[in-house]
């Protein structure tokens, strides 16, 4: 499976074409070492920042939920990268179900905050500060294309 439908290039070919590949990538990264995960997650966050269509693709497959389910068992460096990516995704769109899961990750045990609570709270703060339009239309050019 290919994520961008060809050879990846951060400047020329970075639009996610195969959304199912995102799930495969997340599952594969679970089995990779921290260095590999860090490289992929930081590059993937950069890809997300470059395109609303990429953010929409990640929203469609529920990437926020997939990441939140893994954040507890990630090491500190990877968890920081995941929280950064969550900030990008949540600033674009977050469902009620994802928001409930997000709040559950802030729940402490025995009077202790979870390890990533402060960073997650900063994501919450950034959710209210949107830089783009409230809504937009996305025409990816696949099944909705007009042909003559």
C-alpha positions in Angstrom: 0.0 0.0 0.0 1.2 3.5 -0.8 0.2 6.5 1.3 0.6 9.2 -1.3 0.0 7.1 -4.5 3.6 7.1 -5.6 7.0 8.3 -4.6 6.8 10.5 -1.5 8.1 14.1 -1.8 7.4 16.6 0.9 7.3 19.4 -1.7 5.7 17.8 -4.7 3.8 14.6 -3.7 2.5 14.8 -0.2 -1.3 14.5 -0.6 -2.6 11.3 1.1 -4.4 9.2 -1.5 -4.8 5.9 0.3 -6.4 6.6 3.7 -6.4 2.9 4.7 -2.6 3.1 4.6 -2.7 5.5 7.6 -4.1 2.7 9.8 -1.4 0.3 8.4 1.3 2.8 9.1 0.1 3.3 12.7 0.0 -0.4 13.4 3.4 -0.9 11.8 4.9 1.9 13.9 3.8 0.0 17.0 6.5 -2.6 16.1 9.3 -0.1 15.3 12.0 1.3 17.5 11.7 4.8 19.0 14.1 6.3 16.5 12.1 5.1 13.5 8.8 6.1 15.1 10.2 9.6 15.9 11.3 10.1 12.3 8.0 8.9 10.8 5.8 10.8 13.3 7.7 14.1 12.8 7.5 13.8 9.0 3.9 12.8 9.1 3.0 15.8 11.3 4.8 18.0 8.7 2.7 16.4 5.9 -0.5 17.1 7.9 0.4 20.8 8.3 0.8 21.2 4.5 -2.7 20.2 3.4 -6.3 20.4 4.6 -7.0 17.3 2.5 -4.5 15.4 4.6 -6.1 16.5 7.8 -9.5 15.5 6.4 -8.2 12.1 5.5 -6.9 11.6 9.0 -10.2 12.8 10.4 -12.1 10.3 8.2 -10.2 7.3 9.5 -10.2 8.5 13.2 -6.5 9.1 13.7 -7.0 11.0 16.9 -8.6 8.0 18.5 -5.8 5.7 17.2 -3.1 8.0 18.6 -4.9 8.5 22.0 -5.2 4.8 22.4 -1.4 4.4 22.1 -0.1 7.5 23.9 0.0 5.8 27.4 2.4 3.2 26.3 4.6 5.4 24.2 8.0 6.6 25.6 8.4 10.3 26.4 9.9 11.4 23.2 7.3 9.6 21.0 4.5 10.8 23.3 5.7 14.4 22.8 5.6 14.0 19.0 2.1 12.4 19.2 0.8 15.2 21.3 2.2 17.7 18.8 0.4 15.9 16.0 -2.8 15.7 18.1 -2.6 19.5 18.4 -2.6 19.8 14.6 -5.4 17.3 14.2 -7.6 18.6 17.0 -7.2 22.1 15.8 -8.7 21.0 12.5 -11.5 18.7 13.8 -12.3 16.6 16.8 -15.5 14.5 17.4 -17.3 14.2 20.6 -16.2 10.6 21.0 -12.6 11.6 20.5 -13.0 14.5 22.9 -14.3 12.1 25.6 -11.3 9.9 25.0 -9.1 12.9 25.2 -10.6 13.9 28.6 -10.1 10.3 29.8 -6.4 10.6 29.2 -6.3 13.6 31.6 -7.7 11.5 34.4 -5.2 10.9 37.1 -4.7 8.1 39.6 -4.0 8.4 43.3 -3.8 12.2 43.1 -1.2 12.1 40.3 -1.6 13.7 36.9 -0.8 11.4 34.0 2.6 11.9 32.4 1.4 13.8 29.4 -1.4 15.8 31.0 0.3 19.2 30.8 1.0 18.8 27.0 -2.6 17.5 26.5 -3.9 20.5 28.3 -2.0 22.8 25.9 -3.6 21.0 23.0 -7.0 21.7 24.6 -6.0 25.4 24.7 -5.0 25.5 21.1 -8.2 23.9 19.9 -10.1 27.2 20.4 -7.6 29.1 18.3 -8.4 28.3 14.7 -6.5 29.9 11.9 -8.6 28.7 8.9 -12.2 28.9 7.8 -15.0 27.4 9.9 -15.9 25.2 7.0 -14.7 24.5 3.5 -15.4 22.2 0.5 -12.9 19.6 -0.5 -12.8 18.4 -4.1 -10.1 15.7 -4.3 -10.9 15.0 -8.0 -11.6 11.3 -7.8 -15.2 10.1 -8.1 -16.6 13.7 -8.3 -14.7 14.7 -11.4 -16.5 16.0 -14.4 -15.5 14.3 -17.7 -16.4 15.2 -21.3 
